[in-house]
Amino acid sequence: MLCARIRLLVAATIAYNVVEAVVAITAGTVASSIALIGFGLDSVIEVSSAAAVAWQFAAPDPERRERVALRVIAWSFFALAAYVTVEALRTLVGGHEADRSDVGIALLALSVVVMPFLSWAQRRAGRELGSASAVAGSKQTLLCSYLSAAVLLGLVLNAVLGWWWADPVVALAVAVVAVREGRAALRGETCCPPVRPGDEDDGCDRCGPGAEA
């Protein structure tokens, strides 16, 4: 039942991100917005991460594929961080100012609402099943929502106040978080051991039967 729920959530994540990528890259190209194009490419990266989890849970024994899935997710984080960093620095150095994109703003506003819900649902199912890769995938989905908010803020500030530098500055902070999460996924540190009776909960993400949802 839990595996079926994770497969359904992964399928929903892939479908949404494919649409998100097409709309964002098209709108970004029209508006000459590097940040919006970068957001669309982030959606492509997230599809690869979700596909890795889908591949894992398509097997009769998902645990045997978990290490490979975690590596794919980790390197997806690193690829996202690298691209966001390069494009943010290029934008800052070049002083590039994008045109207003109402389509981009609407898409990002929708993503800020949808992506946290998908992340929460994936994380809960992954923790109940005890799957580190599912939890890692949920973190990447949540990171996508942070990036959505950052790019949305940048587009709005640029459209309203002309602050073209706001988006790349916030995007650099997102890149730092992406590197941290990628390292955790690479080491398999997306879950912690269950809390024993009498122990104090340290707030870490826990997976497996009996984990808090």
Stockholm file with secondary structure:
# STOCKHOLM 1.0

chainA/1-213         MLCARIRLLVAATIAYNVVEAVVAITAGTVASSIALIGFGLDSVIEVSSAAAVAWQFAAPDPERRERVALRVIAWSFFALAAYVTVEALRTLVGGHEADRSDVGIALLALSVVVMPFLSWAQRRAGRELGSASAVAGSKQTLLCSYLSAAVLLGLVLNAVLGWWWADPVVALAVAVVAVREGRAALRGETCCPPVRPGDEDDGCDRCGPGAEA
#=GR chainA/1-213 SS CHHHHHHHHHHHHHHHHHHHHHHHHHHHHHHTCHHHHHHHHHHHHHHHHHHHHHHHHTSSSGGGGHHHHHHHHHHHHHHHHHHHHHHHHHHHHHTCCCCCCHHHHHHHHHHHHHHHHHHHHHHHHHHHHTCHHHHHHHHHHHHHHHHHHHHHHHHHHHHHTCCTTHHHHHHHHHHHHHHHHHHHHHTTCSSBCCCCTTCCCCCCCBCSTTCCC
#=GC SS_cons         CHHHHHHHHHHHHHHHHHHHHHHHHHHHHHHTCHHHHHHHHHHHHHHHHHHHHHHHHTSSSGGGGHHHHHHHHHHHHHHHHHHHHHHHHHHHHHTCCCCCCHHHHHHHHHHHHHHHHHHHHHHHHHHHHTCHHHHHHHHHHHHHHHHHHHHHHHHHHHHHTCCTTHHHHHHHHHHHHHHHHHHHHHTTCSSBCCCCTTCCCCCCCBCSTTCCC
//
